[in-house]
Amino acid sequence: MQSEILLPGMNFGMRNLASMVTGRRDVTIYSQPGVYDPLSSRLVRFHLASSSDWAMLGTAKITCELVNDGDSPLELISTPLGLFSQWRLLSQGSIVESTDFLTRTANTMMSTLPVEARQINAMEAVPMRQSLCAPTEKATADARLYKYDNDGVLGVPYASAGGGPPVMSDLNCERFEVIPPKGRKTISFSPLSGVFQSNMCWPLPHCSMTCELQLVADPSEVCASTTPANSAAGDNKQGEILRSTSWHLELPRMNIAFLQLSSVASSEWDSVISSKGLHFAVSQMVTLQHQVTDKSPRL
């Protein structure tokens, strides 16, 4: 039999709570007004509150619709989490956690993962194509198979003037799937938060939780820019490749599981809060310390 031994400051003397969970429900929390633009409405806020439920932090997923506002394909150069420049977690009016330069941090963390992990993470957001995560796919010299995206939207393949593939080379690494003009893509990601990734439960009846994400100030920071034309002579000519840098988010929402405890578990927890309370002997904990010189994700 395996037993769990907690630090004295974290051992609250309660009985086995796993046998006292009476129910679980999955909830979806929307952020208002529902449409967010980097140039106007940047702050996305989720407020978690309940009179009887506990939040399972490890189950949280943030989902939204990424809409391409331009007349050209939109290609990200950052993970979907990198669309936000700042993350804050607040409870009872106090800042519990704050992360600046979130775009750079998210991309740095992703670069430390193995290829298989990056491929799996991209499946729930914007897939990576013709890169280290898809070495078996054969790409053109522009690292794309089709004009608008890698799955052949509109069925228009790229071709040079001579009928062959384009000869202008691009960096064939970490290329995200392209969103067609006026198209949209449902993206999903987990919060880059030490609190949420602790896989603990949060007592919402005693302290509510507010999560804030702020979009980047310049939408072009996370998008691939237009590739200029190649005016070389002969078959090396290549026209300008237009790319959109205009986008907005719709219907951001947080999906998370809530737990219901039995009356015995709730009363025990209430007695702990009303008597000695929660006291931790830790004055500071640093999980990641880094220094960046620029807020842009471009390396």
N, C-alpha and C positions, 0 to 999 in steps of 0.2 A: 504494500500500500504506500502510495506517495503522499506525503504531507507537505503543506506549504508553511514556511516559517517567515514571518514578516518582521521588519524592523520594529523596535519598541514604539517608535513614534507613529507607526502606521497600523499597529495592532489595536483595534478598537474594541476587542472582546465580544464581537458579535458571532452568532452561530453561522453555520453553513448557509450562505444566502442562495446557493444554486438550487437548493430544494425549496426555497421560498418564492421563487419566481412563478407567478400564476398566469402570466400572459405576455405576448409580444405582438406588436403591430408595427407595420411599416407606414411611415408618414411622409408626406411631401410638403415642404415649406417653400412657398413662392416669395420672391422679392418684388416689391412694387416700385415703380409703375409697370415693369415688365419689359421695357425697351431701353437699352443702354447704348450710348454712343461715346467714344473717347473724346469727342469735341464738345459734348454738352453734358450728358448725364453719365458720370463715371463711377459713382459709388453704389455698389451692390451690397445689400444688407439682408441678412437672415436672422430672425429672432426666434429662438427656441425657448418655449415656456410651457409648463404643464403643472397642474395641481397635484398629480399623483404618479407621473411617469418618470422613469430614468432613461437617459439617452445613451445608447450604445455607440460610443464615439468611433469605434473601428469600422462601423457599417456606413459611415457618411460618404455620400457621393454628390458632387455638384454637377448638374447637367444644364445645358442651355443650347440654344440654336445660334450657330454662327452664320450670319447672312452676308453674302458678298454684294455690296452696293454698286460696284463698278461694272463697266461694260467689257472687262477683260478678266481672264482667270485670276483667281486669288490663290497664292501659294505662301503658306506660312514658313517662317524660318525659326520658329520657336514652338515649344510644346503648347498645347491649349492653355495650360496653367500660366504660361508666360504672357498671356494677354492681359494679365493683371500685374501691376507694379507694386502693390502693397497688400498685406494681409494683417488683420487685427482681430483679436479675440477679446471680448469684454464680458464681464459679469458683474452685476450689481453696480454698474457705473465705473468699475476699475478695469484697467487694461491688464489682462492676464498674459497676453502674448502679442508680439508685434514683429513683423518681418518686412523690412524695406528691400528694395532692389529684388523683388520676387521674380522678375523675369530672368535676370541673370542667375539667381540662385536655383530656380527650377531647371534651367538648361544645364547648369554645372552638375547638379545632382543626377540628371538623366545621363550625362556623358560618362558617369562612373559606373553605370549599369552594364552588364554584359549584353551582347546583341540579342539574345533570346528574350531577356526581360524587356528591352526596348520595343521589341516587336509585339509582345503581348500587351504592354501598356498602350501602344498605339492603336490596338484593335478597338478600344473603347472610345477613342478620340478621333484623331485624323491619322489614318494609316500611313506608314512610310513605304515608299515604293522605289525600286531601282536604286537601292542603297545597300549598306551593309546588312540591313534587315531583310533584303530580298535579293540575294546574290544570284539566284537562278533566272531572274527575269532579264531579258535582253533589251537594253535601252538604245535609243538613238544617241547621237553625239550630244544632243541637248539634254540627255538623261530623261527624256519623256517619250512615251510611245505615241501619244495623241496630242491634239492641239489644246484641248481644254483640261483633260485630266487623264490619269493613267489607266482608267477603266474604259476609255473610249466614249465619253459623252459626246453626242452628236456624230460619232463615227467619222471624224475628220482627222486623218493621220497627218503628221508633219511630213513635208517633202520639200526638197530644195528645187531650184529651177530646173535641174536636170532630171528630176523624177526620183532621186535617191534621198536618203536621210539628210537632215541638216548637218553641216560640217562644223558649225560653231560649237565649241566645247563649253560645258558648264561643269561645275564641281559635282561629281557623281557620288554624293555622300549625304546621308540624312535628308533626303528629299521627301517632303510631305505631299500627300495626295492633294491635287489642285481642285478647288471649288469653282465650278463653271460660272460665267457671268450671270448675275442676278440669282444665283443658286444659294443653297443653304445646306448646312451639315450639322447634325446633332452630335455634340461633343460631351464627354463625361470625364471627370477626373476626381481624384481624392485630394482633400486639403493637405497642403504641405505644412503640417502643424505637429509639433511634438505632443500636444495635448490630445489631438484626435488619433494620432498613431500610437498612443499608449494602450489602446484597446480596453480602456477602463470605461466605467459607466459614470454619467454625470447626474447628480441629484437635482433635477429641475424643480421639484417642489420647494427646495431651499435656496436655490440660486439659479436664476435664468441665465441664458447664454445668448450673446449677440456676435455674429460673425460678419466682418466687413471685408470686402474685396474692392480695390480701386483699380479701374482700368488704366492702361498706359495713356499718357497725355497725347502722344503722337501715334496714330494708327499705323503709320508706315514703319515704325520701329520693329514690328514683328512680322513684316511681310517682305517677300522678295520684290525687288524693284524691276523696272523694265530693262530688258537686255538691249543695248543699242545695236544698230545694224552693222554688219560687217561689209565694208565696201571693197574688200579685196577683189582682185581680178579673177576671171575664170570661174571654176566651180566652187570657189571658196566664198562666194557671195551668200549672205544670209540676211534676210529682212529683219526689221525690228520685232522683238518679241514683247508684246505689251502684257503687263501684269497689273492687276488692281491693287491698290493700297487703301481702299475704302471699305469699311465693314462695320457692323453693329451686332449686338447680342439681343436675343429675344427670349423671354420666359426663363430667366435663370431660376433654378430651383434646387433645393437640397433634399436628397432622399436619405432617410436615416431611420433606424429601428428604435422604438420605444419599448421599455420593459415595465410591466406592472408587478409590484411586489405584494406579498400577502400582508394582511393586517399586522401579523406578528413581526415581520421584518420591518415594516414601516414604523411600528411603535418602538422597536429597538433602536433604529436609526434616529428617530426623533429624541429618544432619551439621551443618546450620545451627544447630539447637537445641543440640547438644552442644559446638559450638565457640564462636562469638561470641555466639550467642543473638539475641534480638530486642530491639533498643534503639531507642526513639523519643525524639526531642529535644523532644517536646511535653509541657509540664508540666500544661497544663489546656486543655480544649476545651469551650466552652459552645455548644450548639446551639439552646437555647431558654431564655430567661430571662423569667419572668413573676411576677406577684405577685397573690395572691388574698386576699380578706378573709373568705371563708366557704367551708366545705367542701361546701356544698349546691349542686347544679346549678341550682337555681331562680334566675332572674335577676330 
